[in-house]
Amino acid sequence: MDIYSTALWHLQKEVALSALAQDLISLNKNSPITWCVSGNCFSLHKEHDTAIKFFQRAVQVDPNFPYAYTLLGHEYITTEELDKAMSCFRNAVRLDSRHYNAWFGIGTIYSKQERYHLAEINYSRALDINPQSSVILCHIGIVQHALKHTEKALKTFNIAIANNPKSPLCKFHRGSIYFALGRHAEALKELEELKEIVPKESLVYYLIGKVHKKLGNTDLALMHFSWATDLDPKGASSQIREAFDPSIGRNTTVVESPASPAIEDFPSESTSGLQPEALNFSNLPDDSEDSF
């Protein structure tokens, strides 16, 4: 039920998750699973302080339950309490050295701290345990790109997409790398395929617009920038101005789409923002099963 509740979290099914939490509380208040489910319920409602209290209760009920520490750690990441999060993940791997979610969490903390080499090491430990996870592979590719190991990152994304051909996160970052390498035709093909998978993600249209601008297709660039603005009026406008006048955004960072939850909001597998060419991507329904 704890894993099922995480699935409901990713699917944003608030009513089903609330009902599950209430059922488990009425059945057994002495189970850590009950409090993990309740914590996920409050996490989904963005009540992070309450969620932390419930995850802490799960740890108190059973101090030897690794998943409770992991969920608590990811909630601490959401509230930027990274030291507490690290302590939780270390407790989880102490109890179960094959608990890959916790190794992933440690990697996430190092990634947020821009200690990308250590992030890659811990993500790789998670991958050794769960080698088919496209989500883990994608985050390894992100930190490899941050370390300027671009060709290595591209190979990692290729493997991830081979494992999960419709992974929006992986395809977006591979398209971003193609664009950064000047391989515009490949970037455009990747992003057009991605547009079919996530037709309401503004960042996809924005990056397609940037590719068309590089190719000299001004009309197509403006059209895609316009679509990006329609989908995300607040986030895209500054990006579009920067795309046509780089001096505007020389000292600014790329705005993330507010229309859907950021990756670091997820209670299991998450990432932090990197360079503009490795934009955060959100709203990833088909990857959620890899996050348990």
C-alpha positions as CSV (number, residue, x, y, z in Angstrom):
1,M,0.0,0.0,0.0
2,D,2.9,2.4,0.6
3,I,4.1,1.8,-3.0
4,Y,0.6,2.0,-4.3
5,S,0.2,5.4,-2.5
6,T,3.3,6.6,-4.3
7,A,1.7,5.6,-7.6
8,L,-1.4,7.5,-6.7
9,W,0.9,10.5,-5.8
10,H,2.5,10.5,-9.2
11,L,-0.9,10.1,-10.9
12,Q,-2.2,13.1,-8.9
13,K,-5.2,11.1,-7.8
14,E,-6.0,13.1,-4.6
15,V,-9.4,11.5,-3.9
16,A,-8.2,8.0,-4.2
17,L,-5.1,8.7,-2.1
18,S,-7.1,10.4,0.6
19,A,-9.6,7.5,0.7
20,L,-6.7,5.0,1.0
21,A,-5.1,6.9,3.9
22,Q,-8.4,7.0,5.8
23,D,-9.0,3.3,5.2
24,L,-5.5,2.4,6.5
25,I,-5.9,4.6,9.6
26,S,-9.1,2.9,10.5
27,L,-7.5,-0.5,10.0
28,N,-4.1,-0.2,11.7
29,K,-2.6,2.8,13.3
30,N,0.5,0.8,14.4
31,S,1.8,0.1,10.9
32,P,4.5,2.4,9.3
33,I,2.7,1.9,6.0
34,T,-0.3,3.7,7.3
35,W,1.7,6.8,8.1
36,C,3.7,6.6,4.9
37,V,0.4,6.7,2.9
38,S,-0.9,9.6,5.0
39,G,2.4,11.4,4.5
40,N,2.1,10.9,0.7
41,C,-1.5,12.3,0.9
42,F,-0.4,15.5,2.5
43,S,2.6,15.8,0.3
44,L,0.3,15.7,-2.7
45,H,-1.6,18.6,-1.2
46,K,1.6,20.5,-0.8
47,E,1.3,20.5,3.0
48,H,4.9,19.5,3.4
49,D,5.3,20.2,7.1
50,T,2.3,17.9,7.9
51,A,3.7,15.3,5.5
52,I,7.0,15.3,7.3
53,K,5.3,14.8,10.7
54,F,3.5,11.7,9.3
55,F,6.7,10.3,7.8
56,Q,8.4,10.9,11.1
57,R,5.5,9.0,12.8
58,A,6.2,6.1,10.4
59,V,9.8,6.0,11.5
60,Q,8.8,6.1,15.1
61,V,6.3,3.2,14.7
62,D,9.0,1.1,12.9
63,P,12.6,2.4,13.0
64,N,13.7,-0.4,10.7
65,F,11.4,0.5,7.8
66,P,13.7,1.9,5.0
67,Y,11.0,3.3,2.8
68,A,9.8,5.6,5.6
69,Y,13.2,7.1,5.8
70,T,13.4,7.5,2.0
71,L,10.0,9.3,1.8
72,L,10.9,11.5,4.7
73,G,14.2,12.3,3.0
74,H,12.6,13.3,-0.3
75,E,10.1,15.5,1.7
76,Y,13.1,17.2,3.4
77,I,14.6,17.9,-0.1
78,T,11.3,19.6,-1.0
79,T,11.7,21.9,2.0
80,E,15.4,22.4,1.2
81,E,16.5,20.7,4.5
82,L,19.3,18.8,2.8
83,D,21.3,17.8,5.9
84,K,18.2,16.2,7.4
85,A,17.4,14.5,4.0
86,M,20.9,13.1,3.8
87,S,20.6,11.6,7.3
88,C,17.4,9.9,6.3
89,F,18.8,8.4,3.1
90,R,21.9,7.2,5.0
91,N,19.6,5.5,7.6
92,A,17.7,3.8,4.7
93,V,20.8,2.4,3.1
94,R,22.1,1.3,6.5
95,L,19.0,-0.8,7.0
96,D,18.9,-2.0,3.3
97,S,22.0,-1.5,1.2
98,R,20.0,-2.4,-1.9
99,H,17.3,0.2,-1.3
100,Y,18.1,2.0,-4.6
101,N,15.6,4.9,-3.9
102,A,17.8,6.1,-1.0
103,W,21.0,5.9,-3.2
104,F,19.0,8.0,-5.7
105,G,18.1,10.5,-3.0
106,I,21.7,10.9,-2.0
107,G,22.6,11.6,-5.6
108,T,19.8,14.1,-5.8
109,I,21.2,16.0,-2.9
110,Y,24.7,16.1,-4.4
111,S,23.1,17.3,-7.7
112,K,21.3,20.1,-6.0
113,Q,24.6,21.1,-4.3
114,E,26.3,21.0,-7.8
115,R,28.6,18.3,-6.6
116,Y,28.0,16.4,-9.9
117,H,30.8,13.8,-9.6
118,L,29.4,12.6,-6.3
119,A,25.9,12.7,-7.7
120,E,26.9,10.5,-10.6
121,I,28.6,8.0,-8.2
122,N,25.4,7.6,-6.1
123,Y,23.1,7.5,-9.1
124,S,25.3,4.8,-10.5
125,R,24.9,2.8,-7.3
126,A,21.1,3.1,-7.7
127,L,21.4,2.0,-11.3
128,D,23.5,-1.1,-10.3
129,I,20.5,-2.2,-8.2
130,N,17.8,-1.2,-10.7
131,P,19.5,-1.3,-14.1
132,Q,16.3,-1.0,-16.2
133,S,15.2,2.3,-14.8
134,S,15.1,5.0,-17.5
135,V,14.6,7.6,-14.7
136,I,17.9,6.8,-13.0
137,L,19.7,6.7,-16.4
138,C,18.2,10.1,-17.3
139,H,19.5,11.7,-14.2
140,I,22.9,10.2,-14.7
141,G,22.9,11.7,-18.2
142,I,21.9,15.1,-16.7
143,V,24.9,15.2,-14.3
144,Q,27.2,13.9,-17.0
145,H,26.1,16.8,-19.2
146,A,26.7,19.2,-16.3
147,L,30.2,17.7,-16.0
148,K,30.8,18.6,-19.7
149,H,30.9,14.9,-20.6
150,T,28.5,15.5,-23.4
151,E,29.1,12.5,-25.6
152,K,29.0,10.2,-22.6
153,A,25.7,11.8,-21.5
154,L,24.3,11.3,-25.0
155,K,25.1,7.6,-24.8
156,T,23.4,7.4,-21.4
157,F,20.2,9.0,-22.8
158,N,20.3,6.6,-25.8
159,I,20.3,3.6,-23.4
160,A,17.5,5.2,-21.3
161,I,15.3,5.8,-24.3
162,A,16.0,2.3,-25.6
163,N,14.6,1.1,-22.2
164,N,11.6,3.5,-22.4
165,P,11.1,4.9,-25.9
166,K,8.4,7.3,-24.7
167,S,10.1,8.8,-21.7
168,P,9.4,12.6,-22.0
169,L,12.3,13.5,-19.6
170,C,14.9,11.5,-21.5
171,K,13.8,12.7,-24.9
172,F,13.7,16.3,-23.8
173,H,17.2,16.2,-22.5
174,R,18.5,14.3,-25.5
175,G,16.9,16.9,-27.8
176,S,18.6,19.6,-25.6
177,I,22.0,18.0,-26.1
178,Y,21.5,17.7,-29.9
179,F,20.7,21.4,-29.9
180,A,23.7,22.3,-27.8
181,L,25.9,20.3,-30.2
182,G,24.5,22.1,-33.2
183,R,22.8,18.9,-34.5
184,H,19.6,20.8,-35.2
185,A,17.9,18.3,-37.5
186,E,18.2,15.6,-34.9
187,A,17.1,18.0,-32.2
188,L,14.0,19.0,-34.2
189,K,13.1,15.3,-35.0
190,E,13.4,14.5,-31.2
191,L,11.3,17.4,-30.1
192,E,8.6,16.9,-32.7
193,E,8.2,13.3,-31.4
194,L,8.2,14.7,-27.9
195,K,5.4,17.2,-28.8
196,E,3.2,14.2,-29.6
197,I,3.8,12.7,-26.2
198,V,3.4,15.8,-24.1
199,P,1.4,18.3,-26.3
200,K,0.8,20.8,-23.5
201,E,4.4,21.2,-22.3
202,S,5.5,24.8,-23.0
203,L,9.2,24.1,-22.8
204,V,9.0,21.7,-25.7
205,Y,7.5,24.4,-28.0
206,Y,10.0,26.9,-26.7
207,L,13.0,24.7,-27.5
208,I,11.5,23.9,-31.0
209,G,11.3,27.6,-31.5
210,K,15.0,28.0,-30.6
211,V,15.9,25.3,-33.1
212,H,13.9,27.0,-35.9
213,K,15.5,30.3,-35.0
214,K,19.0,28.7,-35.4
215,L,17.9,27.2,-38.8
216,G,16.7,30.7,-39.9
217,N,13.0,29.7,-39.9
218,T,11.8,32.9,-38.3
219,D,8.1,32.3,-39.0
220,L,8.2,28.8,-37.5
221,A,10.2,30.0,-34.6
222,L,7.7,32.8,-33.8
223,M,4.8,30.4,-34.2
224,H,6.3,27.9,-31.6
225,F,7.2,30.7,-29.3
226,S,3.6,31.9,-29.5
227,W,2.3,28.4,-28.6
228,A,4.7,28.3,-25.7
229,T,3.4,31.6,-24.5
230,D,-0.2,30.4,-24.8
231,L,0.6,27.3,-22.7
232,D,2.7,29.2,-20.1
233,P,2.2,33.0,-20.3
234,K,4.4,33.8,-17.3
235,G,7.3,31.5,-17.9
236,A,7.8,31.7,-21.7
237,S,7.7,35.4,-22.3
238,S,11.1,36.1,-20.9
239,Q,12.6,33.1,-22.7
240,I,11.2,34.3,-26.0
241,R,12.6,37.8,-25.6
242,E,16.0,36.2,-24.7
243,A,15.8,33.9,-27.7
244,F,15.6,36.9,-30.1
245,D,17.8,39.2,-28.0
246,P,20.4,37.2,-26.0
247,S,21.6,40.4,-24.2
248,I,18.3,40.6,-22.4
249,G,18.8,37.3,-20.6
250,R,22.6,37.2,-20.3
251,N,22.4,37.3,-16.5
252,T,19.1,35.5,-16.0
253,T,18.2,31.8,-15.6
254,V,15.6,30.0,-17.6
255,V,12.2,30.1,-16.0
256,E,10.6,26.8,-15.3
257,S,7.0,26.1,-16.3
258,P,4.7,26.8,-13.4
259,A,1.8,24.9,-15.0
260,S,2.9,21.5,-13.6
261,P,5.0,20.3,-10.6
262,A,8.7,20.5,-10.8
263,I,10.7,17.2,-10.7
264,E,12.2,18.0,-7.3
265,D,8.6,18.0,-6.0
266,F,8.3,14.3,-6.6
267,P,8.6,12.2,-3.4
268,S,10.8,9.5,-4.9
269,E,13.1,10.3,-7.9
270,S,13.9,13.9,-8.6
271,T,16.5,16.3,-10.0
272,S,17.6,19.8,-9.7
273,G,18.0,22.5,-12.3
274,L,21.2,22.6,-14.2
275,Q,22.4,24.7,-17.1
276,P,19.9,26.3,-19.5
277,E,20.7,23.6,-22.1
278,A,19.7,20.9,-19.4
279,L,16.3,22.4,-18.5
280,N,14.1,20.9,-15.8
281,F,11.2,19.1,-17.3
282,S,7.9,18.3,-15.5
283,N,4.6,16.4,-15.9
284,L,6.1,13.0,-16.6
285,P,3.3,10.4,-16.2
286,D,4.9,7.4,-17.9
287,D,8.1,7.5,-15.8
288,S,6.4,7.3,-12.4
289,E,6.5,3.5,-12.1
290,D,10.3,3.7,-12.0
291,S,10.2,5.9,-8.9
292,F,9.1,3.5,-6.3
